[in-house]
Amino acid sequence: MIFSIVVQAPPIQCQGAETALRFARALLDAGHSIHRVFFYRDGVHNGSALTCLPQDEVSIPEQWQALAREHKLDLVVCIAAAVRRGLINEHEAGRYKKAHWNLAEQFELSGLGQLVEACIQSDRVVTFGGRS
């Protein structure tokens, strides 16, 4: 089966992003494919290159990057949600006249159209960390 995953949870403070990461690994281990992982709302913080955790804690953003490199996953961060939360790439830094950017490698900024396309291309879309 082809899956897409929507992550709405930040990499700290709750288990949603870590659970999504474990789910993605389990899917790949079971022989399924992942069309796209889409980070939305506070989930965009998973794409930050500036996340710093104590040495004894696992970095969920780094784990997403490693999984993406290993399996050539498409990690898409919602641009509207990201910009509102101060997460930008080099292009957006120039557009907003900022001296620096903080989007981590393996992640790309894009719009909700990527989520719609993922829904069309996937057999299942699973969301983690949604609000009630």
C-alpha positions as CSV (number, residue, x, y, z in Angstrom):
1,M,0.0,0.0,0.0
2,I,1.0,3.6,-0.5
3,F,0.7,5.8,2.6
4,S,1.1,9.5,3.2
5,I,1.6,10.8,6.8
6,V,0.5,14.1,8.2
7,V,2.4,15.3,11.3
8,Q,0.8,18.1,13.3
9,A,2.7,17.6,16.5
10,P,6.0,19.3,17.4
11,P,9.0,17.2,18.1
12,I,8.9,17.9,21.8
13,Q,6.1,18.2,24.5
14,C,4.0,15.4,23.1
15,Q,4.4,12.0,21.5
16,G,2.7,12.6,18.1
17,A,5.8,13.2,16.0
18,E,7.7,10.3,17.5
19,T,4.7,8.0,17.1
20,A,4.5,9.1,13.4
21,L,8.2,8.4,13.0
22,R,7.8,4.9,14.4
23,F,4.7,4.3,12.3
24,A,6.7,5.4,9.2
25,R,9.5,3.0,10.0
26,A,7.0,0.1,10.6
27,L,5.4,0.8,7.3
28,L,8.7,0.7,5.4
29,D,9.8,-2.4,7.3
30,A,6.5,-4.1,6.3
31,G,7.2,-3.4,2.6
32,H,4.7,-0.5,2.2
33,S,5.7,2.8,0.5
34,I,5.4,6.3,1.8
35,H,4.4,8.9,-0.8
36,R,5.0,11.9,1.4
37,V,5.3,13.1,5.0
38,F,3.5,16.5,5.3
39,F,4.3,18.6,8.4
40,Y,1.5,21.0,9.3
41,R,0.5,23.3,12.2
42,D,3.1,22.9,15.1
43,G,4.4,19.8,13.3
44,V,6.5,22.2,11.1
45,H,8.9,22.4,14.0
46,N,10.1,19.0,13.1
47,G,11.8,20.7,10.1
48,S,13.9,23.1,12.2
49,A,17.7,22.9,11.9
50,L,17.9,24.8,15.2
51,T,16.3,22.2,17.5
52,C,18.7,21.5,20.4
53,L,18.1,18.8,22.8
54,P,20.1,17.4,25.8
55,Q,22.6,14.8,24.7
56,D,20.6,12.0,26.4
57,E,17.4,12.7,24.3
58,V,16.7,11.5,20.8
59,S,16.3,14.3,18.2
60,I,13.1,13.6,16.3
61,P,14.0,16.1,13.5
62,E,17.4,14.3,13.0
63,Q,15.6,10.9,12.9
64,W,13.2,12.2,10.2
65,Q,16.2,13.4,8.2
66,A,18.0,10.1,8.5
67,L,14.8,8.2,7.5
68,A,14.4,10.5,4.5
69,R,18.0,10.0,3.4
70,E,17.8,6.2,3.8
71,H,14.4,5.8,2.0
72,K,14.4,8.9,-0.2
73,L,11.2,10.2,1.5
74,D,9.5,13.4,0.6
75,L,9.4,15.6,3.7
76,V,7.2,18.6,3.0
77,V,6.7,21.5,5.5
78,C,3.6,23.6,5.0
79,I,5.0,27.0,4.0
80,A,2.1,29.1,5.6
81,A,2.3,27.3,8.9
82,A,6.2,27.4,8.9
83,V,6.5,31.1,8.1
84,R,4.1,32.0,10.9
85,R,6.3,30.0,13.3
86,G,9.6,31.4,12.1
87,L,10.7,28.5,10.1
88,I,12.1,29.5,6.7
89,N,14.4,28.3,3.9
90,E,17.0,30.4,2.1
91,H,14.6,31.6,-0.5
92,E,12.0,32.8,2.1
93,A,14.8,34.4,4.1
94,G,15.6,36.6,1.1
95,R,11.9,37.3,0.5
96,Y,11.3,38.4,4.0
97,K,14.7,40.2,4.3
98,K,16.0,37.9,7.0
99,A,19.8,37.3,7.4
100,H,19.4,33.6,8.2
101,W,17.2,30.6,7.6
102,N,16.6,27.5,9.7
103,L,14.9,24.8,7.5
104,A,16.8,21.6,8.0
105,E,18.2,19.5,5.2
106,Q,15.9,16.9,3.7
107,F,12.8,19.1,4.4
108,E,11.2,21.4,1.7
109,L,8.7,24.2,2.0
110,S,5.6,23.9,0.0
111,G,1.8,24.6,0.1
112,L,-1.3,22.6,0.9
113,G,-1.5,21.5,-2.7
114,Q,1.2,19.0,-1.8
115,L,-1.1,17.6,0.8
116,V,-4.0,17.4,-1.6
117,E,-1.7,15.6,-4.2
118,A,-0.6,13.2,-1.5
119,C,-4.2,12.3,-0.6
120,I,-4.9,11.6,-4.3
121,Q,-1.8,9.5,-4.8
122,S,-2.0,7.5,-1.5
123,D,-4.2,4.5,-0.5
124,R,-4.2,5.8,3.1
125,V,-3.4,9.1,4.8
126,V,-2.7,8.9,8.5
127,T,-2.6,12.0,10.7
128,F,-0.6,12.3,14.0
129,G,-1.0,15.0,16.6
130,G,-4.2,16.6,15.4
131,R,-6.1,18.9,17.7
132,S,-9.6,18.2,18.9
